[in-house]
Amino acid sequence: MTGERMFALMRERGFSTASLAASVPIQRSTLNNFFAGRPISSDLLARIAGALQTSVAYLLANSEDPQLPPGTTI
């Protein structure tokens, strides 16, 4: 799992750490822990992916395409 991908999407889509945390909703420190390399739950990862309008597979580096597949709803 790469925090770098999540951070890059946050910047691209206009999220700060505070605004993404508020939209999920989680504590900002939880996101900072993820950026520091600590694991997060699959449920939380899915909520973050939804907020960033990307797939969990992209955040996990199992896909190179940050776009959601056609027909996917969040």
N, C-alpha and C positions, 0 to 999 in steps of 0.2 A: 504494500500500500504506500502510495507516495503523497506526502503532504505537499510536495512541490506542485503536483497537478492540481490539487484543490486550491492552493494559493494562486496559481496562474489563472484558473477559472474565476476565482473571486475578483481578481483585478480586472480581467477581461469583461466581466459582467457587472462591474461597478459595486461590488460588495467590499466593505471593510470587515475586519474580524467581528466588530461589534454588531454590524448590521446583519451579517450571516447568522451569528449566534442568536440574535433576536428573532430572525425569521424561522429558525428551526423548531422551537426555541430551546436553547441550551446556554450554559454559562460560557462566557468568553474563554475562561481558563481551560475548558474542555477542548476547545479548538486549539488553543496554544499547546496543550499536552499532545494532541495529535501531530501538530507541526514538529514537535520535539521527538517524535518517533514512538510515542506510546500508543498501544492499540485502542480501538474504539469498537463498540458493539455493531453488529450488522444492521440492527434497527436504526441506530444513529447514523451510520454511513448511508443508509437508504434515504433518510430524511435530508441529509446534507446534499446528496446527489439530486434529490427532488428540488430543493431550493436553488441549486446551481443549474438545473435543467440539463443534467447529464446522466450518464448511466453509472451504476456502481462498478461495472466492468471497467469503465474508463478510469475511475478513481483508484481501482485496484491494479491498474496497468495491464489489464487483460484485453484491452481494446485501445487502439490508437486514435479512434474517432470520438471526440468529445460530444458530438451531437447524439441526441436520442434517436433510436430507430424509428422510422415512420410508423405512425399509429400508436406509439407509446403514450400513455397518459400518466400524469404525475398526481 
